[in-house]
Amino acid sequence: MVFEGLADKLQQTFKKLRGRGKLTEQDVTEALREVRMALLEADVNFKVVKDFVAKVKERAIGQEVLSSLTPAQFVIKIVNDELTALMGGTQSRLTISSRPPTVVMLVGLQGAGKTTTAGKLAYQLKKQSKRPLLVAADVYRPAAIKQLQVLGEQLDLPVFTLENNLNPVEIAEQAMEYAQTHARDVVIIDTAGRLHINEELMGELKRVKATVKPHEILLVVDAMTGQDAVNVAESFNADLGLDGVILTKLDGDARGGAALSIKAVTGCPIKYVGMGEKLEALEPFHPDRMASRILGMGDVLSLIEKAESAFDLEQAKAMERKMRKDDFNLDDFLEQMQQVKKLGPLEDLLGMLPGMGNLKQMKDVKIDEKEVARVEAIIRSMTRKERLNPSIINGSRRKRIAIGSGTRIQEVNKLLKQFEEARKMMKRFKDMQKSGRKFLGGMKLPFMQ
């Protein structure tokens, strides 16, 4: 989970504060010492940590906080505010030119994920009714052009290339002409990278910049490289003047040092974060929401946005009507599983719910894709009558279903038992007006290990 290590330590620290009632200056100092260690262990830049702790301490030692009826909550709010400010304060959006095309130039070292990110960014912009053009200006990595073309086919978007031309400046220049004559309102240029920063790389990128005059120069960096990502951002910003950063592989980075350091060190905002391999797994970066997740307060807004983009409104209304009538069958069960899969890893979704991020029982929740496939196979091996009324599935029917799905009878029994548990939970859900914690905490889906 994103920031898992840091979130655990900070939440444990503030749990101790909550248990103390009235706070002394010594209590706050001890808590901030733990916060400092947690940030350093998360690979946050040392100077950034020092400044962060000093700002929090200055605000937290105030008489208003220490004399408050809920001083621990005051301190947590201060940390939340400062974490948000550290990561940029507010969401930094992509600059869209009033005179198309908007030119976005992606830069970075080899292996950071520029080409894949170009496809993901095009996907995001296409969803916003833009007409992106992908430009293959990485002429040195053998598979780069082909990779971008494959992504273009998946997205049904054009990819501009020049055969036998190894000059990225000419490619970018002619791509601009193509965009204007073919009504493409966003041009995304995938540039070449190197294994390390050198004069040759920077010289080439400067020439491309001078030729196409991009509205956005975005650095693509691997979040898992920690402080190396921050150092790379500093170098690129000094030479090119960056407009923003895209952090890739943030979903695999349990520390989060780069996300917490980049804005403070370079002044460049994080505009997007990569949260997986799929084309839709590029998300706008919201500093306030990320700070809230780190402190265990959840990120309900992002969860709602994910649900709105993944769920079909008419299907959701139909499901609600079924739940009201207690008419929940195995077809609905399968449909719910498929909808949940669209939202991404369940452990990440639970982290968006207030108070759920650091629950120990949630650490063991893993999604087994093979188990999901088995459940689908079992349900699809049933007759229509069996799916609508599982109570008729006797011993001989279970044997037939197991053979038809290539599974064992025990697995069919297990699924039917889990379905019954889910159906009971759906009945209780109608009367439940409390938080999502109670509902999700009691429900075990068939693909949880």
C-alpha positions as CSV (number, residue, x, y, z in Angstrom):
1,M,0.0,0.0,0.0
2,V,1.2,3.6,-0.7
3,F,3.1,5.1,2.3
4,E,2.3,2.0,4.3
5,G,5.4,2.1,6.5
6,L,5.1,5.9,7.2
7,A,1.3,5.7,7.7
8,D,1.7,2.9,10.3
9,K,4.3,4.8,12.3
10,L,2.5,8.1,12.3
11,Q,-0.8,6.6,13.2
12,Q,0.7,4.7,16.1
13,T,2.4,7.9,17.3
14,F,-0.9,9.8,17.3
15,K,-2.7,7.0,18.9
16,K,-0.4,7.4,21.9
17,L,-1.2,11.2,22.0
18,R,-4.9,10.6,21.9
19,G,-4.6,8.3,25.0
20,R,-3.0,11.0,27.1
21,G,-5.8,13.6,27.3
22,K,-4.2,16.9,28.2
23,L,-0.8,17.3,26.5
24,T,2.4,18.9,27.9
25,E,5.1,20.4,25.8
26,Q,7.2,17.3,26.5
27,D,4.5,15.1,25.1
28,V,4.5,17.1,21.8
29,T,8.3,17.1,21.6
30,E,8.4,13.3,22.1
31,A,5.7,12.7,19.5
32,L,7.5,15.0,17.0
33,R,10.7,13.0,17.6
34,E,8.9,9.9,16.5
35,V,7.4,11.8,13.5
36,R,10.9,12.9,12.5
37,M,12.3,9.3,12.7
38,A,9.3,8.0,10.7
39,L,9.9,10.6,7.9
40,L,13.6,9.8,7.7
41,E,12.9,6.1,7.5
42,A,10.4,6.9,4.7
43,D,13.4,8.3,2.8
44,V,12.2,11.9,3.0
45,N,15.0,14.5,2.4
46,F,16.8,15.4,5.6
47,K,16.4,19.2,5.2
48,V,12.7,18.7,4.4
49,V,12.2,16.7,7.5
50,K,14.0,19.3,9.7
51,D,11.9,22.2,8.3
52,F,8.7,20.2,8.5
53,V,9.2,19.2,12.2
54,A,10.2,22.8,13.1
55,K,7.0,24.2,11.5
56,V,4.7,21.7,13.2
57,K,6.4,22.2,16.6
58,E,6.1,26.0,16.3
59,R,2.3,25.7,15.8
60,A,1.8,22.8,18.2
61,I,3.5,24.2,21.3
62,G,1.0,27.2,21.3
63,Q,-1.1,27.8,24.4
64,E,-4.3,27.3,22.3
65,V,-3.3,23.8,21.5
66,L,-2.1,22.6,24.9
67,S,-5.1,24.1,26.7
68,S,-7.6,22.7,24.2
69,L,-10.1,20.0,25.3
70,T,-8.9,17.8,22.4
71,P,-5.2,18.8,22.1
72,A,-4.2,15.5,20.3
73,Q,-6.7,16.3,17.5
74,F,-5.3,19.8,17.2
75,V,-1.8,18.4,16.8
76,I,-3.0,15.9,14.2
77,K,-4.7,18.7,12.3
78,I,-1.5,20.7,12.3
79,V,0.5,17.7,11.0
80,N,-2.2,17.1,8.3
81,D,-2.0,20.8,7.2
82,E,1.8,20.8,7.0
83,L,1.9,17.5,5.2
84,T,-0.6,18.9,2.6
85,A,1.5,22.0,2.2
86,L,4.7,19.9,1.9
87,M,3.3,18.1,-1.1
88,G,2.1,21.2,-2.8
89,G,-1.0,22.4,-1.0
90,T,-3.6,22.0,-3.7
91,Q,-3.9,20.0,-6.9
92,S,-1.7,21.2,-9.7
93,R,-3.6,20.7,-13.0
94,L,-2.2,20.3,-16.5
95,T,-2.0,23.7,-18.4
96,I,-4.3,23.6,-21.4
97,S,-3.6,26.2,-24.0
98,S,-6.4,28.5,-25.3
99,R,-4.9,28.1,-28.7
100,P,-4.6,24.4,-29.6
101,P,-2.6,22.3,-29.8
102,T,-1.4,22.1,-26.2
103,V,2.1,20.6,-26.3
104,V,3.2,18.3,-23.4
105,M,6.8,17.1,-23.5
106,L,7.7,14.1,-21.3
107,V,11.3,13.9,-20.1
108,G,13.2,11.6,-17.8
109,L,15.8,8.9,-17.5
110,Q,15.6,5.5,-19.2
111,G,13.4,3.0,-17.3
112,A,11.3,5.6,-15.5
113,G,8.2,4.7,-17.6
114,K,8.0,7.6,-20.0
115,T,6.5,5.7,-22.9
116,T,3.8,3.9,-20.8
117,T,3.1,7.2,-19.1
118,A,2.6,8.9,-22.5
119,G,-0.1,6.3,-23.2
120,K,-1.7,6.8,-19.8
121,L,-1.8,10.5,-20.1
122,A,-3.4,10.2,-23.6
123,Y,-6.0,8.0,-22.0
124,Q,-6.8,10.6,-19.3
125,L,-7.1,13.4,-21.9
126,K,-9.2,11.4,-24.3
127,K,-11.7,10.8,-21.4
128,Q,-11.8,14.6,-21.1
129,S,-12.9,14.8,-24.7
130,K,-9.5,15.9,-26.0
131,R,-8.0,14.6,-29.2
132,P,-4.4,13.7,-28.3
133,L,-1.5,12.9,-30.7
134,L,1.3,10.7,-29.5
135,V,4.7,11.5,-30.8
136,A,7.5,8.9,-30.9
137,A,10.6,11.0,-30.5
138,D,12.6,8.4,-28.6
139,V,14.7,7.2,-31.5
140,Y,17.4,5.4,-29.5
141,R,15.6,2.7,-27.5
142,P,14.8,0.0,-30.1
143,A,11.3,-0.9,-28.7
144,A,10.2,2.6,-27.8
145,I,8.5,3.5,-31.1
146,K,6.8,0.1,-31.4
147,Q,5.6,0.3,-27.8
148,L,4.0,3.7,-28.4
149,Q,2.3,2.4,-31.5
150,V,0.9,-0.5,-29.6
151,L,-0.5,1.9,-27.0
152,G,-1.9,4.1,-29.7
153,E,-3.8,1.1,-31.2
154,Q,-5.2,0.2,-27.8
155,L,-6.4,3.8,-27.3
156,D,-7.5,4.2,-31.0
157,L,-5.2,7.3,-31.2
158,P,-2.7,8.3,-33.9
159,V,1.0,7.9,-33.2
160,F,3.3,10.2,-35.2
161,T,6.7,8.7,-36.4
162,L,9.2,9.4,-39.2
163,E,10.7,6.3,-40.6
164,N,14.5,6.4,-41.0
165,N,14.7,9.7,-39.3
166,L,16.8,9.8,-36.1
167,N,16.5,13.5,-35.4
168,P,14.0,14.0,-32.5
169,V,13.9,17.8,-33.2
170,E,12.6,17.2,-36.8
171,I,10.2,14.6,-35.6
172,A,8.7,17.0,-33.0
173,E,8.5,19.8,-35.5
174,Q,6.7,17.8,-38.2
175,A,4.4,16.3,-35.5
176,M,3.2,19.9,-34.7
177,E,2.3,20.4,-38.4
178,Y,0.5,17.0,-38.4
179,A,-1.5,18.0,-35.3
180,Q,-2.6,21.3,-36.8
181,T,-3.7,19.7,-40.1
182,H,-5.5,16.8,-38.4
183,A,-7.3,18.8,-35.7
184,R,-5.3,17.2,-32.8
185,D,-5.6,19.5,-29.8
186,V,-3.0,17.9,-27.5
187,V,0.5,16.8,-28.6
188,I,2.3,14.4,-26.2
189,I,6.0,14.0,-27.1
190,D,7.8,10.9,-25.8
191,T,11.4,11.9,-25.7
192,A,14.5,9.7,-25.2
193,G,16.2,9.1,-21.9
194,R,19.6,7.9,-20.8
195,L,20.8,5.8,-17.9
196,H,22.1,8.9,-16.3
197,I,22.0,12.7,-16.8
198,N,24.6,14.0,-19.3
199,E,25.2,16.9,-21.6
200,E,24.2,15.1,-24.8
201,L,20.7,14.2,-23.3
202,M,20.1,17.8,-22.0
203,G,21.3,19.4,-25.2
204,E,18.9,17.3,-27.3
205,L,15.9,18.1,-25.0
206,K,16.8,21.8,-25.0
207,R,16.7,21.8,-28.8
208,V,13.3,20.0,-28.8
209,K,12.0,22.6,-26.3
210,A,13.3,25.5,-28.3
211,T,11.6,24.1,-31.5
212,V,8.1,23.2,-30.2
213,K,7.9,25.5,-27.2
214,P,5.9,23.1,-25.0
215,H,3.2,24.4,-22.6
216,E,4.1,21.6,-20.2
217,I,7.5,19.9,-19.6
218,L,6.7,17.0,-17.3
219,L,9.5,14.9,-15.7
220,V,8.6,11.2,-15.3
221,V,10.4,9.6,-12.4
222,D,10.2,6.3,-10.6
223,A,8.9,6.9,-7.1
224,M,10.6,3.7,-5.8
225,T,14.1,5.3,-6.3
226,G,13.4,7.6,-3.4
227,Q,15.9,10.4,-3.0
228,D,17.5,9.6,-6.4
229,A,14.1,10.7,-7.9
230,V,14.5,14.0,-6.1
231,N,18.1,14.5,-7.3
232,V,17.0,13.7,-10.9
233,A,14.2,16.3,-10.6
234,E,16.6,18.9,-9.3
235,S,19.0,18.4,-12.3
236,F,16.2,18.4,-15.0
237,N,14.6,21.4,-13.4
238,A,17.9,23.3,-13.4
239,D,18.5,22.6,-17.1
240,L,15.0,22.6,-18.6
241,G,12.7,24.4,-16.2
242,L,10.1,21.8,-15.4
243,D,6.4,22.5,-15.1
244,G,5.6,19.4,-13.1
245,V,6.4,15.8,-12.2
246,I,4.7,12.5,-12.8
247,L,5.7,9.9,-10.2
248,T,5.4,6.4,-11.6
249,K,5.1,3.1,-9.5
250,L,3.8,5.0,-6.5
251,D,1.6,1.9,-5.8
252,G,4.8,-0.1,-5.2
253,D,6.5,2.4,-2.9
254,A,5.7,1.8,0.7
255,R,8.0,4.6,1.9
256,G,7.0,7.6,-0.2
257,G,10.1,9.7,0.3
258,A,10.0,11.1,-3.3
259,A,6.4,12.2,-3.1
260,L,7.0,14.1,0.2
261,S,10.3,15.7,-0.9
262,I,10.1,16.7,-4.6
263,K,7.9,19.8,-4.2
264,A,9.9,21.2,-1.3
265,V,13.3,20.6,-2.9
266,T,12.6,21.6,-6.5
267,G,9.5,23.7,-6.3
268,C,7.9,21.5,-9.0
269,P,4.4,20.2,-8.2
270,I,3.5,16.6,-8.6
271,K,0.7,16.5,-11.2
272,Y,0.1,12.8,-11.7
273,V,1.0,9.5,-10.0
274,G,1.2,6.1,-11.6
275,M,-0.8,3.6,-9.5
276,G,-0.5,0.4,-11.6
277,E,0.3,-1.0,-15.0
278,K,-3.0,-0.5,-16.7
279,L,-3.7,2.5,-19.0
280,E,-6.3,3.9,-16.6
281,A,-3.8,3.7,-13.6
282,L,-2.7,7.3,-13.8
283,E,-4.3,9.6,-11.2
284,P,-4.2,13.3,-10.6
285,F,-2.2,14.0,-7.5
286,H,-4.2,15.6,-4.6
287,P,-1.9,16.7,-1.7
288,D,-4.7,17.1,0.8
289,R,-6.2,13.6,0.0
290,M,-2.8,12.0,0.2
291,A,-2.0,13.6,3.6
292,S,-5.4,12.4,4.9
293,R,-4.6,8.8,3.8
294,I,-1.2,8.9,5.5
295,L,-2.8,9.9,8.8
296,G,-5.5,7.3,8.6
297,M,-8.3,9.7,7.9
298,G,-9.1,8.1,4.6
299,D,-9.7,9.5,1.1
300,V,-13.4,9.2,0.5
301,L,-13.5,11.7,-2.4
302,S,-11.0,9.6,-4.4
303,L,-13.0,6.5,-3.6
304,I,-16.2,8.1,-4.8
305,E,-14.5,9.3,-8.0
306,K,-13.2,5.7,-8.7
307,A,-16.6,4.3,-8.1
308,E,-18.3,6.9,-10.4
309,S,-15.8,6.1,-13.2
310,A,-16.0,2.3,-12.8
311,F,-19.7,1.6,-12.0
312,D,-22.6,1.8,-14.4
313,L,-25.3,4.1,-12.9
314,E,-28.2,2.0,-14.2
315,Q,-26.6,-1.2,-13.0
316,A,-26.1,0.4,-9.6
317,K,-29.8,1.5,-9.4
318,A,-30.9,-2.0,-10.4
319,M,-28.7,-3.5,-7.7
320,E,-30.2,-1.1,-5.1
321,R,-33.7,-2.2,-6.1
322,K,-32.7,-5.9,-5.8
323,M,-31.2,-5.3,-2.3
324,R,-34.4,-3.5,-1.2
325,K,-36.4,-6.6,-2.2
326,D,-33.9,-9.1,-0.8
327,D,-33.6,-10.4,-4.4
328,F,-29.8,-10.9,-4.5
329,N,-28.8,-14.0,-6.6
330,L,-25.5,-15.5,-7.9
331,D,-25.7,-13.4,-11.1
332,D,-25.7,-10.3,-9.0
333,F,-22.9,-11.7,-6.9
334,L,-20.8,-12.3,-10.0
335,E,-21.6,-8.8,-11.3
336,Q,-20.5,-7.2,-8.0
337,M,-17.2,-9.1,-8.1
338,Q,-16.5,-7.8,-11.6
339,Q,-17.4,-4.2,-10.6
340,V,-15.1,-4.4,-7.6
341,K,-12.3,-5.7,-9.8
342,K,-12.5,-2.5,-11.9
343,L,-11.8,-0.3,-8.8
344,G,-8.3,-1.8,-8.4
345,P,-6.6,-3.6,-5.4
346,L,-9.0,-4.0,-2.5
347,E,-6.3,-3.3,0.1
348,D,-5.9,0.2,-1.6
349,L,-9.6,0.8,-1.5
350,L,-9.8,0.0,2.2
351,G,-7.0,2.5,2.8
352,M,-9.3,5.2,1.5
353,L,-11.9,4.5,4.2
354,P,-11.4,6.5,7.4
355,G,-9.9,4.4,10.2
356,M,-9.4,1.4,7.9
357,G,-5.8,2.0,6.7
358,N,-4.0,0.7,9.7
359,L,-6.3,-2.1,10.9
360,K,-4.2,-5.2,11.4
361,Q,-6.8,-7.5,9.9
362,M,-6.7,-5.5,6.6
363,K,-2.9,-6.2,6.2
364,D,-3.7,-9.8,5.4
365,V,-6.3,-9.0,2.7
366,K,-4.9,-10.0,-0.6
367,I,-6.6,-10.4,-4.0
368,D,-6.0,-13.7,-5.7
369,E,-6.8,-13.2,-9.4
370,K,-6.8,-17.0,-9.9
371,E,-9.5,-17.4,-7.2
372,V,-11.6,-14.7,-8.9
373,A,-11.4,-16.7,-12.2
374,R,-12.4,-19.9,-10.3
375,V,-15.4,-18.3,-8.8
376,E,-16.5,-17.0,-12.2
377,A,-16.0,-20.5,-13.7
378,I,-18.1,-22.1,-11.0
379,I,-21.0,-19.6,-11.4
380,R,-20.9,-19.8,-15.2
381,S,-21.1,-23.6,-14.9
382,M,-24.5,-23.3,-13.2
383,T,-27.8,-23.3,-15.0
384,R,-29.9,-20.1,-15.1
385,K,-32.3,-21.7,-12.6
386,E,-29.5,-22.5,-10.2
387,R,-28.0,-19.0,-10.3
388,L,-31.4,-17.4,-9.5
389,N,-32.2,-19.9,-6.8
390,P,-29.0,-21.4,-5.3
391,S,-31.1,-23.3,-2.6
392,I,-31.9,-26.0,-5.3
393,I,-28.2,-26.9,-5.7
394,N,-28.1,-30.4,-4.1
395,G,-25.2,-32.9,-4.0
396,S,-25.5,-34.2,-7.6
397,R,-25.8,-30.6,-9.0
398,R,-22.7,-29.6,-7.0
399,K,-20.8,-32.5,-8.5
400,R,-21.9,-31.5,-12.0
401,I,-20.9,-27.8,-11.5
402,A,-17.5,-28.8,-10.1
403,I,-16.8,-31.0,-13.2
404,G,-18.0,-28.3,-15.6
405,S,-15.9,-25.6,-14.0
406,G,-12.7,-27.8,-13.6
407,T,-12.9,-27.3,-9.8
408,R,-13.5,-29.5,-6.7
409,I,-16.8,-30.0,-4.9
410,Q,-15.3,-28.4,-1.8
411,E,-14.7,-25.2,-3.8
412,V,-18.3,-25.1,-5.0
413,N,-19.4,-25.6,-1.4
414,K,-17.1,-22.8,-0.2
415,L,-18.5,-20.4,-2.8
416,L,-22.1,-21.2,-1.9
417,K,-21.4,-20.6,1.8
418,Q,-19.7,-17.2,1.0
419,F,-22.7,-16.2,-1.2
420,E,-25.0,-16.9,1.7
421,E,-22.9,-14.8,4.0
422,A,-23.0,-12.0,1.4
423,R,-26.7,-12.2,1.0
424,K,-27.2,-11.9,4.8
425,M,-24.9,-8.9,4.8
426,M,-27.0,-7.3,2.0
427,K,-30.1,-7.7,4.2
428,R,-28.4,-6.0,7.1
429,F,-27.1,-3.3,4.7
430,K,-30.5,-1.8,4.2
431,D,-30.8,-0.8,7.8
432,M,-27.2,0.2,8.3
433,Q,-26.7,4.0,8.6
434,K,-23.3,3.9,10.2
435,S,-19.9,4.2,8.6
436,G,-18.5,1.7,6.0
437,R,-16.2,0.2,8.6
438,K,-18.9,-2.0,10.1
439,F,-20.1,-3.2,6.7
440,L,-16.8,-4.0,5.1
441,G,-15.3,-5.3,8.3
442,G,-17.8,-8.1,8.5
443,M,-17.9,-9.1,4.8
444,K,-15.4,-11.6,3.4
445,L,-15.5,-11.7,-0.4
446,P,-14.6,-14.9,-2.2
447,F,-11.4,-13.7,-3.6
448,M,-9.9,-12.6,-0.2
449,Q,-7.3,-15.0,1.2
